[in-house]
Amino acid sequence: MKRTSILRRILALALVVFTLFAVNAAHASAAETRTYTNAAQIAQLVADGYNQGTKGPITVTKGTFTSGGKTKDIYLVTLSGTEMVFNQSTEVLTDLLSGFNLRSAYYCNVVEVIKNNIPRNANLILAGHSLGGMIAQQVSADLTIKARYNVLNTVTFGSPLLAAGFREGTIRRLGDISDVVPLLSGNLFVTPIRALAGLNRENGGYYFKPITAHKECYVREDVWGRYDVTGTKYGSAILTLDLSTREFYKSPIVDWDW
């Protein structure tokens, strides 16, 4: 009887320990998964790339995309914009190259990150701010990326139009009415109607403050909360991301034999 009592106590203690472990594991898993419903929330993820080069301007996160009642596995690739950091290809030269739809180290680095870290035939959603949005458009038009992956959507914040007519998937460009950066590319002169008509504009109240509008507006849910995660106004698409899979990648100034 004594042995039976001891055995029961051991089993009861083991059950308690197992239950506590399972509950903690479930809470940890839930804490790593988050659902995003609007463009401002995606802009905040993009903004995490502004970290002075400590982690890098590129992120890749695995998740699911739900739209029209259908859910797909996806990888979200976010790209932050101009940042003057030693040996990081987010400098002004890259702005100039991208503005005329030319290859740059940043563009080539993003393609390499995708090829080396995302399995073939995966669904991609690209999001970028300013220069990052220009690079995202270039990547969505890249022949290698289009051959290996399915680019579902690209959403840009404060970015000019690039690669008109050759990009895969749906492109949504968002721009505050005081932000002039979305107009600063050669496409404004080559395809002015598309460059202007394709820009979704909202008023964040930054009158005569174009730089502040460019830097601060896009993470505001009071301005962009009506746009879903694809940049569609009054859309209903959502992203559910497993943040435990989120990885940052640097973008050094290297020669990829452009």
C-alpha positions in Angstrom: 0.0 0.0 0.0 2.8 2.3 0.9 4.5 1.7 -2.5 1.2 2.3 -4.3 0.7 5.6 -2.5 4.2 6.8 -3.4 3.7 5.8 -7.0 0.4 7.7 -7.2 2.1 10.8 -5.8 4.9 10.5 -8.4 2.4 10.1 -11.2 0.3 13.1 -9.9 3.4 15.3 -9.7 4.4 14.2 -13.2 0.9 15.1 -14.5 1.1 18.5 -12.9 4.5 19.2 -14.4 3.4 18.0 -17.8 0.3 20.2 -17.7 2.2 23.3 -16.7 4.7 22.7 -19.5 2.0 22.2 -22.1 0.2 25.4 -21.0 3.4 27.4 -21.0 4.3 26.0 -24.4 0.9 26.9 -25.8 1.1 30.5 -24.4 4.6 30.9 -25.9 3.3 29.6 -29.3 0.4 32.0 -29.2 2.6 34.9 -28.3 4.7 34.2 -31.4 1.7 34.3 -33.8 0.0 37.5 -34.7 -2.7 38.5 -37.1 -2.4 41.7 -39.1 -5.5 43.4 -40.6 -4.3 46.7 -42.1 -1.6 48.5 -44.0 -0.3 50.5 -41.1 0.5 47.4 -39.2 2.5 46.1 -42.2 4.3 49.5 -42.4 5.4 49.0 -38.8 7.0 45.7 -39.7 8.8 47.4 -42.6 10.0 50.2 -40.2 11.8 47.6 -38.1 14.4 47.5 -40.8 15.5 50.9 -39.8 18.0 49.7 -37.2 21.3 51.4 -38.1 22.5 48.2 -39.7 22.5 46.2 -36.5 20.2 43.6 -38.0 19.7 44.7 -41.6 16.9 46.2 -43.7 15.5 43.0 -45.1 13.1 40.6 -43.2 11.5 37.3 -44.1 8.6 35.9 -42.1 6.5 32.8 -42.7 2.7 33.0 -42.3 -0.6 32.6 -44.0 -2.6 35.0 -46.2 -6.4 35.0 -46.1 -8.4 36.7 -48.8 -11.8 36.0 -50.3 -12.4 33.1 -47.9 -9.2 31.3 -49.1 -6.0 30.9 -47.0 -2.5 30.3 -48.5 0.9 29.8 -47.0 3.1 32.8 -47.7 6.4 34.4 -46.9 6.3 38.2 -46.2 9.4 40.0 -47.3 9.8 43.6 -45.9 12.3 46.2 -47.1 13.1 49.4 -45.3 14.3 52.5 -47.2 17.1 55.0 -47.3 19.4 54.8 -44.3 23.0 56.0 -44.3 24.9 53.1 -42.7 28.5 52.0 -43.3 28.6 49.1 -45.9 24.8 49.0 -46.2 23.4 49.5 -49.7 20.6 51.8 -48.6 22.4 55.0 -49.5 21.5 57.8 -51.9 23.3 56.1 -54.9 20.8 53.2 -54.6 17.9 55.7 -54.6 19.2 57.1 -57.9 19.7 53.6 -59.5 16.3 52.4 -58.4 14.6 55.6 -59.4 15.6 54.8 -63.0 14.9 51.1 -62.6 18.5 50.1 -62.6 20.2 47.2 -60.7 21.8 47.9 -57.4 23.4 46.0 -54.6 20.2 46.2 -52.5 18.1 44.8 -55.3 20.6 41.9 -55.9 20.9 41.2 -52.1 17.1 40.9 -51.8 17.0 38.4 -54.7 19.8 36.4 -53.1 18.0 36.4 -49.7 14.8 35.1 -51.2 16.6 32.4 -53.3 18.6 31.2 -50.4 16.0 31.2 -47.7 12.6 30.7 -49.2 11.7 27.4 -50.9 10.8 27.3 -54.6 7.2 27.8 -55.7 6.4 29.6 -52.4 3.9 32.5 -52.4 5.5 35.9 -51.7 4.1 39.2 -50.4 6.5 42.1 -50.7 6.3 45.3 -48.7 8.6 48.3 -48.6 8.9 51.9 -47.6 10.4 54.6 -49.8 13.6 53.0 -51.4 12.4 49.7 -50.0 9.2 50.0 -52.0 11.1 50.7 -55.2 13.3 47.6 -54.6 10.1 45.6 -53.9 8.7 46.6 -57.3 11.9 45.6 -59.0 12.0 42.3 -57.3 8.4 41.6 -58.3 9.5 42.1 -61.9 12.7 40.1 -61.6 12.8 37.2 -64.1 14.4 34.8 -61.7 12.0 35.5 -58.9 9.0 35.2 -61.2 10.3 31.9 -62.5 10.8 30.4 -59.0 8.0 32.0 -56.9 4.5 33.3 -57.0 4.5 37.0 -56.1 0.9 37.6 -54.9 1.0 41.2 -53.7 3.4 44.1 -53.3 2.5 47.1 -51.1 4.6 50.2 -51.0 4.6 53.2 -48.6 5.8 56.5 -50.0 7.5 55.0 -53.1 7.5 56.0 -56.7 6.2 53.8 -59.5 8.8 51.4 -61.1 8.8 48.6 -63.6 5.4 49.4 -64.9 3.8 46.6 -66.9 6.3 43.9 -66.0 5.6 43.2 -62.3 4.0 40.0 -61.1 1.0 40.1 -58.7 -1.0 43.1 -57.5 0.8 46.3 -56.7 -0.6 48.9 -54.3 1.2 52.2 -53.7 0.2 54.3 -50.7 1.2 57.9 -50.3 0.4 60.8 -48.0 -0.8 63.9 -49.9 2.1 65.9 -48.4 4.7 63.2 -49.3 6.4 64.1 -52.6 8.7 61.1 -52.7 6.1 58.9 -54.5 6.4 61.2 -57.5 10.3 61.2 -57.7 11.1 58.7 -60.5 11.5 58.7 -64.3 8.1 57.0 -64.6 6.5 60.3 -63.8 7.6 61.5 -67.2 7.4 58.2 -69.1 4.0 57.0 -67.8 2.6 60.0 -65.9 -1.0 58.8 -65.8 0.0 55.4 -64.3 2.4 57.1 -61.9 -0.3 59.4 -60.6 -3.5 57.4 -60.9 -1.9 54.3 -59.4 -1.1 56.2 -56.1 -3.6 55.8 -53.3 -3.4 59.0 -51.3 -4.6 60.0 -47.8 -4.3 63.2 -45.8 -2.3 62.7 -42.6 -2.3 66.4 -41.8 1.3 67.1 -42.5 0.8 70.4 -44.3 4.1 71.9 -45.5 6.0 69.0 -43.8 6.8 66.6 -46.6 9.7 65.0 -44.9 7.8 64.4 -41.7 4.9 62.9 -43.8 7.3 60.6 -45.5 8.9 59.4 -42.3 5.9 59.2 -39.9 2.6 58.8 -41.7 2.5 55.2 -42.8 2.4 53.5 -39.4 -0.6 55.5 -38.4 -3.8 53.4 -38.2 -6.0 56.5 -38.1 -4.8 57.3 -41.6 -4.2 53.8 -43.2 -6.4 51.6 -41.1 -9.0 51.4 -43.8 -6.5 49.8 -46.1 -6.0 46.0 -45.7 -2.6 44.3 -45.6 -2.4 44.4 -49.4 -3.0 48.1 -49.6 -6.5 47.8 -50.8 -8.9 50.4 -49.4 -11.8 48.8 -47.6 -10.3 45.4 -48.4 -10.6 42.4 -46.0 -7.3 40.5 -46.6 -5.4 39.5 -43.5 -2.0 38.1 -42.7 -1.2 35.8 -39.8 2.5 35.6 -39.2 4.6 33.3 -37.1 7.0 35.8 -35.6 9.3 33.0 -34.4 10.3 32.5 -38.0 11.2 36.1 -38.6 14.7 36.7 -39.7 16.6 39.9 -40.5 19.2 40.1 -43.3 21.8 42.7 -44.0 22.4 44.3 -47.4 26.1 45.0 -47.8 27.6 47.0 -50.7 28.9 44.2 -52.8 29.4 43.5 -56.5 27.0 40.9 -57.7 28.2 41.4 -61.3 25.3 43.6 -62.1 
